[in-house]
């Protein structure tokens, strides 16, 4: 059975200056920084911003060396995350699983070099499914 996704979770956007980018996204699209993800906003981590309904999320990464973004992140439930991990592993496509402390992500690449991420924000449920001995 094919695991399902709930839609696009976020897109990666590379910018030269996060502060300037936030101002542009606020003024232009009404996007605001998301306090839930503030701990990720480090020198190498993203500043997460979103629209007022949190239906469109962007991960702003600061870098002057990156090419335009090629990452699409899909969202899914905890149960489907387990199924996606099994499927990507069986296809030998899973690059890595990451525990972001408030969410989990699976990272993989298509044959053309495009990068994808499947994210689950139900960290507590997924922790129990991934690590039942804890």
N, C-alpha and C positions, 0 to 999 in steps of 0.2 A: 504494500500500500504506500502511495506517495505521501510523505509528510507535507503539511501545509504551512504556508506563511500567512501573516496577518497584513502584509503590505510592506511598503518601503519604510524602514525605521529611520534612517538618516543618510545623508550624503557627506562625504569628506570634501572639504574645500581648503585649498592651500592659499595662504595670504602672506604678504610681506609684513603686515602689522595687524595683530589681532584687535587692538584698541580702535584703530582706524576702520577696520572691517566691521566691528560691532556697530560703530556709529553709522556707517553706510547702511547696514542691514536694518538698523532701527529706523533711520530716517526714510529709507526707501520701501521696506517691506513690513515694518512694524515688528521685526524679530527682536527678542530679548534674551539675554543670558539666562540659562536654566540653573537655578541654585542647586537642584538635586545632583547635578554633575560637576559642581564647582571643584571637587577634589581632583578631577581629571585635568584641570586647567593648569598645566605645568609647562616648563620650557619645551618639552617634547610632546606633551599631551594636548588633547583638543579642548577648546572652549566651546561648549555646546550651547547653541542658540535655537530658538524656535518661535513660531508664530503664536498668537495669543491662545489658540486652542490646542497647542502642542501637537498638531497634525503634520507639520512640516518641520523637521529638525535638521540642522547642519552642524557638523563637527569642524570647527575652524582650527586648522593646524598652521602655526607660524613657521614659514621657511622661505628663504629667497632662492632655494635651489630646486624646489619641487616643480614638476610639470603640472599642468592642470589635472585635477582629480580624476581618478579612474576607479573609485571604490563606490559600490552601491551596497548599502546595508539593509537587509530585510529583517522584519520582526517576526517572532513566532512565540507560541506558548512553550512552557517547560516540557510538556510531553512531546511536542513536535521537535523541540530542540534535540532531545535524545534520539529521535528517529533520524533527524538530519545528520547528527554525528555518526550514527551507524551507517547511513547511506554514503556519506562522503568518505568515510573510512573504507568501506567496501569498494568504492570506486577509486581508491588510492588518490583522492583529491584533497583531503583535509591537510591544510598547511599547519594550522595550530588551533588549539582551544585556549581561550583566555578568560580568566576570572578577573573581572574589573571591580570586584568588591560590591557593586550594586547591580551588576548585570554580568552575563556570560556572553561570549561571542565565539563563533566558529569562523575561521578565515580560510578562503580557498581562491584559486585562480583558474580562469578558463584557459583553453588551449591558445588563446590569442593574447594572453598577458593581462586581461582585465581582472581586477580584483573584486571579490565579493565578501560579504560578512553576513552572518545570520546571528541576530541578537535576541536575547531573552532577558527581560527586565524583572522577571519573577525569580530573583536570586535565591530567596529562601527555599522555595519549592525545588528549584533546580539543584541547589546544593544537596538536598536530601536525595534526589534521584541520582546525581553523579557520585556522591560520597555517602552511601547509606550507612557506613560504619561509624560516621561522626555523630 
